Amino acid sequence: MTHRHVVLDVRGMQPPEPIERVLETIGDFHAGDTLKLVIDCEPKPLFRILQANDYSWRVEPGTESNYEITIWARE
């Protein structure tokens, strides 16, 4: 099985579009798929949605943005 690794740059988008784009992208994720979210603010409402829907994430300082957040489905 091939895993998907998606990069989504939402810098400059107005809420709620960034969260909607993330949820659209991860909606059919399987174990091993990842999304790297490039964003300039810490999306705390997104973290609550991810937590409630069995996704994990890691927040790191971005190279081109303030944050790079890696999101994946829990097994």
DSSP file (Angstrom, degrees, kcal/mol; ACC not computed):
  #  RESIDUE AA STRUCTURE BP1 BP2  ACC     N-H-->O    O-->H-N    N-H-->O    O-->H-N    TCO  KAPPA ALPHA  PHI   PSI    X-CA   Y-CA   Z-CA
    1    1 A M              0   0    0      0, 0.0     2,-0.4     0, 0.0     0, 0.0   0.000 360.0 360.0 360.0 132.8    0.0    0.0    0.0
    2    2 A T        -     0   0    0      1,-0.0     2,-0.3    31,-0.0    31,-0.1  -0.737 360.0-139.3 -90.5 133.8    1.3    3.4   -1.0
    3    3 A H        -     0   0    0     -2,-0.4     2,-0.4    29,-0.1    30,-0.1  -0.687  12.9-130.2 -92.0 145.7    1.1    6.1    1.6
    4    4 A R        -     0   0    0     -2,-0.3    30,-2.6    26,-0.1     2,-0.4  -0.756  17.2-170.5 -94.6 140.6    0.1    9.7    0.7
    5    5 A H  E     -a   34   0A   0     -2,-0.4     2,-0.4    28,-0.2    30,-0.2  -0.920  14.2-175.0-131.5 105.5    2.2   12.6    1.9
    6    6 A V  E     -a   35   0A   0     28,-2.7    30,-3.4    -2,-0.4     2,-0.5  -0.808  15.9-154.6-107.6 139.3    0.4   15.9    1.1
    7    7 A V  E     -a   36   0A   0     -2,-0.4     2,-0.5    28,-0.2    30,-0.2  -0.964  13.2-173.5-110.5 129.1    1.6   19.5    1.6
    8    8 A L  E     -a   37   0A   0     28,-2.9    30,-2.9    -2,-0.5     2,-0.7  -0.967   8.4-163.1-127.3 115.2   -1.0   22.1    2.1
    9    9 A D  E     +a   38   0A   0     -2,-0.5    30,-0.2    28,-0.2    28,-0.1  -0.868  17.4 166.1 -99.9 112.0   -0.1   25.8    2.2
   10   10 A V    >   +     0   0    0     28,-2.4     3,-1.9    -2,-0.7    29,-0.1   0.202  24.0 138.7-111.2  14.2   -2.9   27.8    3.8
   11   11 A R  T 3  S+     0   0    0     27,-0.5     3,-0.1     1,-0.3    28,-0.1  -0.367  72.6  19.2 -60.5 136.1   -1.0   31.0    4.4
   12   12 A G  T 3  S+     0   0    0      1,-0.3    -1,-0.3    -2,-0.0     2,-0.2   0.288  93.0 126.4  88.4 -10.7   -3.1   34.1    3.5
   13   13 A M    <   -     0   0    0     -3,-1.9    -1,-0.3     1,-0.0    -3,-0.1  -0.537  58.2-125.7 -79.7 148.2   -6.4   32.3    3.6
   14   14 A Q    >   -     0   0    0     -2,-0.2     3,-1.8    -3,-0.1    -1,-0.0  -0.731  45.5 -64.8 -92.9 141.9   -9.2   33.7    5.8
   15   15 A P  T 3  S+     0   0    0      0, 0.0    -1,-0.1     0, 0.0     0, 0.0  -0.322 115.5  25.2 -59.3 147.1  -10.9   31.5    8.4
   16   16 A P  T 3> S+     0   0    0      0, 0.0     4,-2.4     0, 0.0     3,-0.4  -0.951 107.4  77.0 -93.4  13.0  -12.6   29.1    8.2
   17   17 A E  H <> S+     0   0    0     -3,-1.8     4,-2.7     1,-0.2     5,-0.2   0.868  91.7  53.9 -54.5 -44.4  -11.1   28.2    4.8
   18   18 A P  H  > S+     0   0    0      0, 0.0     4,-2.1     0, 0.0    -1,-0.2   0.933 112.5  43.7 -57.4 -44.7   -7.8   26.7    6.2
   19   19 A I  H  > S+     0   0    0     -3,-0.4     4,-2.7     1,-0.2     5,-0.2   0.912 113.4  51.8 -66.3 -41.3   -9.6   24.3    8.6
   20   20 A E  H  X S+     0   0    0     -4,-2.4     4,-2.2     1,-0.2    -1,-0.2   0.913 109.9  49.1 -61.1 -41.9  -12.1   23.4    5.8
   21   21 A R  H  X S+     0   0    0     -4,-2.7     4,-2.0    -5,-0.2    -1,-0.2   0.899 111.9  49.2 -64.5 -41.2   -9.2   22.6    3.4
   22   22 A V  H  X S+     0   0    0     -4,-2.1     4,-2.6    -5,-0.2     5,-0.2   0.953 112.2  46.8 -62.6 -49.5   -7.4   20.5    6.1
   23   23 A L  H  X S+     0   0    0     -4,-2.7     4,-0.9     1,-0.2    -2,-0.2   0.872 111.8  51.7 -63.3 -36.9  -10.6   18.5    6.9
   24   24 A E  H  < S+     0   0    0     -4,-2.2     4,-0.3    -5,-0.2     3,-0.3   0.906 112.8  46.3 -61.8 -42.6  -11.3   18.0    3.2
   25   25 A T  H  < S+     0   0    0     -4,-2.0     3,-0.5     1,-0.2    -2,-0.2   0.894 118.1  39.0 -70.4 -41.8   -7.7   16.7    2.7
   26   26 A I  H >< S+     0   0    0     -4,-2.6     3,-2.0     1,-0.2    -1,-0.2   0.488  85.8 100.7 -90.4  -2.1   -7.5   14.3    5.6
   27   27 A G  T 3< S+     0   0    0     -4,-0.9    -1,-0.2     1,-0.3    -2,-0.1   0.785  93.8  30.5 -56.2 -31.5  -11.1   13.0    5.4
   28   28 A D  T 3  S+     0   0    0     -3,-0.5    -1,-0.3    -4,-0.3    -2,-0.1   0.031  88.4 142.3-118.0  27.7  -10.1    9.7    3.7
   29   29 A F    <   -     0   0    0     -3,-2.0     2,-0.3     4,-0.0    -3,-0.1  -0.364  32.3-159.2 -67.5 146.4   -6.6    9.3    5.2
   30   30 A H    >   -     0   0    0      1,-0.1     3,-2.5   -26,-0.1    43,-0.4  -0.777  42.0 -67.2-116.1 166.4   -5.4    5.8    6.1
   31   31 A A  T 3  S+     0   0    0     -2,-0.3     3,-0.1     1,-0.3    43,-0.1  -0.295 125.0  29.0 -52.9 132.2   -2.7    4.9    8.6
   32   32 A G  T 3  S+     0   0    0     41,-0.4    -1,-0.3     1,-0.4     2,-0.2   0.141  90.7 118.1 100.0 -18.8    0.6    6.0    7.2
   33   33 A D    <   -     0   0    0     -3,-2.5    40,-0.6   -30,-0.1    -1,-0.4  -0.565  44.5-168.4 -77.9 145.2   -0.8    9.0    5.3
   34   34 A T  E     -aB   5  72A   0    -30,-2.6   -28,-2.7    -2,-0.2     2,-0.4  -0.968  17.2-156.7-135.1 153.3    0.5   12.5    6.4
   35   35 A L  E     -aB   6  71A   0     36,-2.2    36,-2.7    -2,-0.3     2,-0.7  -0.998   7.8-155.8-124.3 126.9   -0.4   16.1    5.8
   36   36 A K  E     -aB   7  70A   0    -30,-3.4   -28,-2.9    -2,-0.4     2,-0.6  -0.922  14.8-158.2-102.4 115.1    2.1   18.8    6.2
   37   37 A L  E     -aB   8  69A   0     32,-3.3    32,-2.5    -2,-0.7     2,-0.6  -0.825   4.3-158.3 -97.3 122.4    0.2   22.1    6.9
   38   38 A V  E     +aB   9  68A   0    -30,-2.9   -28,-2.4    -2,-0.6   -27,-0.5  -0.904  32.4 149.8-101.7 117.3    2.1   25.3    6.2
   39   39 A I  E     - B   0  67A   0     28,-2.1    28,-2.5    -2,-0.6    23,-0.1  -0.979  48.6-140.7-151.4 153.7    0.5   28.1    8.2
   40   40 A D  S    S+     0   0    0     -2,-0.3     2,-0.3    26,-0.2    28,-0.1   0.471  85.7  47.3-100.7  -2.5    1.3   31.4    9.9
   41   41 A C  S    S-     0   0    0     26,-0.1    26,-0.1    25,-0.0    24,-0.0  -0.923  89.3-104.8-131.8 161.7   -0.8   31.0   13.1
   42   42 A E        -     0   0    0     -2,-0.3     2,-2.0     1,-0.1    -2,-0.0  -0.773  32.3-145.5 -86.7 111.8   -1.4   28.2   15.5
   43   43 A P    >>  +     0   0    0      0, 0.0     4,-1.5     0, 0.0     3,-0.7  -0.467  27.7 169.5 -83.1  75.3   -4.8   26.8   14.6
   44   44 A K  H 3> S+     0   0    0     -2,-2.0     4,-1.5     1,-0.3     5,-0.1   0.851  74.6  56.0 -58.1 -38.6   -6.1   25.8   18.1
   45   45 A P  H 3> S+     0   0    0      0, 0.0     4,-1.6     0, 0.0    -1,-0.3   0.889 105.5  54.0 -60.7 -34.9   -9.7   25.1   16.9
   46   46 A L  H <> S+     0   0    0     -3,-0.7     4,-2.8     1,-0.2    -2,-0.2   0.900 102.6  56.8 -63.0 -40.7   -8.2   22.6   14.4
   47   47 A F  H  X S+     0   0    0     -4,-1.5     4,-2.6     1,-0.2    -1,-0.2   0.882 105.3  51.0 -60.3 -38.8   -6.4   20.8   17.2
   48   48 A R  H  X S+     0   0    0     -4,-1.5     4,-2.0     2,-0.2    -1,-0.2   0.905 111.5  47.7 -65.0 -40.5   -9.7   20.2   19.0
   49   49 A I  H  X S+     0   0    0     -4,-1.6     4,-1.0     2,-0.2    -2,-0.2   0.921 112.6  48.8 -65.9 -43.9  -11.3   18.8   15.8
   50   50 A L  H ><>S+     0   0    0     -4,-2.8     5,-2.3     1,-0.2     3,-0.7   0.926 110.8  50.8 -61.0 -45.5   -8.3   16.6   15.2
   51   51 A Q  H ><5S+     0   0    0     -4,-2.6     3,-1.1     1,-0.2    -1,-0.2   0.909 109.9  49.8 -58.6 -44.1   -8.3   15.3   18.8
   52   52 A A  H 3<5S+     0   0    0     -4,-2.0    -1,-0.2     1,-0.2    -2,-0.2   0.700 113.3  47.3 -69.7 -19.2  -12.1   14.5   18.6
   53   53 A N  T <<5S-     0   0    0     -4,-1.0    -1,-0.2    -3,-0.7    -2,-0.2   0.091 117.2-102.9-114.9  22.4  -11.6   12.6   15.3
   54   54 A D  T < 5S+     0   0    0     -3,-1.1    20,-2.5     1,-0.2     2,-0.3   0.852  73.5 136.6  63.2  39.8   -8.6   10.4   16.2
   55   55 A Y  E   < -C   73   0A   0     -5,-2.3     2,-0.3    18,-0.2    18,-0.2  -0.874  39.0-151.0-109.7 150.9   -5.9   12.3   14.4
   56   56 A S  E     -C   72   0A   0     16,-3.1    16,-2.3    -2,-0.3     2,-0.3  -0.789  15.0-174.0-113.2 161.8   -2.4   13.1   15.8
   57   57 A W  E     -C   71   0A   0     -2,-0.3     2,-0.4    14,-0.2    14,-0.2  -0.991  18.3-151.8-154.1 159.2   -0.3   16.1   15.0
   58   58 A R  E     -C   70   0A   0     12,-2.0    12,-2.5    -2,-0.3     2,-0.5  -0.999  14.6-149.7-134.9 131.0    3.2   17.6   15.6
   59   59 A V  E     +C   69   0A   0     -2,-0.4    10,-0.2    10,-0.2    -2,-0.0  -0.879  22.8 168.1-104.1 130.6    3.8   21.3   15.5
   60   60 A E  E     -C   68   0A   0      8,-2.2     8,-2.7    -2,-0.5     2,-0.1  -0.953  44.0 -91.6-135.2 155.6    7.2   22.6   14.4
   61   61 A P  E     -C   67   0A   0      0, 0.0     6,-0.3     0, 0.0     5,-0.1  -0.472  51.1-122.8 -63.0 136.9    8.7   26.0   13.5
   62   62 A G        -     0   0    0      4,-0.9     6,-0.1     3,-0.4   -24,-0.0  -0.431   8.4-145.7 -82.7 157.5    8.3   26.4    9.8
   63   63 A T  S    S+     0   0    0     -2,-0.1    -1,-0.1     1,-0.1     3,-0.1   0.793 105.4  17.3 -86.6 -32.8   11.1   27.2    7.4
   64   64 A E  S    S+     0   0    0      3,-0.1     2,-0.3     0, 0.0    -1,-0.1   0.438 134.9  32.2-114.6  -5.6    8.9   29.4    5.1
   65   65 A S  S    S-     0   0    0    -26,-0.1    -3,-0.4     1,-0.1   -25,-0.2  -0.824  89.5 -98.7-141.0 175.6    6.1   30.0    7.6
   66   66 A N  S    S+     0   0    0     -2,-0.3    -4,-0.9     1,-0.2     2,-0.3   0.869 104.4  20.4 -68.4 -35.4    5.6   30.4   11.3
   67   67 A Y  E     -BC  39  61A   0    -28,-2.5   -28,-2.1    -6,-0.3     2,-0.4  -0.976  52.6-165.9-136.8 146.8    4.4   26.8   11.7
   68   68 A E  E     -BC  38  60A   0     -8,-2.7    -8,-2.2    -2,-0.3     2,-0.5  -0.986  19.6-168.3-125.4 121.5    4.6   23.5   10.0
   69   69 A I  E     -BC  37  59A   0    -32,-2.5   -32,-3.3    -2,-0.4     2,-0.5  -0.943   8.6-155.0-116.8 121.2    2.1   21.0   11.4
   70   70 A T  E     -BC  36  58A   0    -12,-2.5   -12,-2.0    -2,-0.5     2,-0.4  -0.842  15.5-170.4 -96.7 128.6    2.2   17.4   10.5
   71   71 A I  E     +BC  35  57A   0    -36,-2.7   -36,-2.2    -2,-0.5     2,-0.3  -0.946  10.0 166.3-122.5 137.7   -1.1   15.6   10.8
   72   72 A W  E     -BC  34  56A   0    -16,-2.3   -16,-3.1    -2,-0.4     2,-0.3  -0.989  37.9-102.8-148.2 156.5   -1.8   11.8   10.5
   73   73 A A  E     - C   0  55A   0    -40,-0.6   -41,-0.4   -43,-0.4   -18,-0.2  -0.587  39.2-119.1 -77.7 136.5   -4.6    9.3   11.3
   74   74 A R              0   0    0    -20,-2.5   -43,-0.1    -2,-0.3    -1,-0.1  -0.470 360.0 360.0 -71.3 148.2   -4.1    7.3   14.5
   75   75 A E              0   0    0     -2,-0.1    -1,-0.1   -45,-0.1   -44,-0.1   0.466 360.0 360.0 -83.4 360.0   -3.9    3.5   13.9
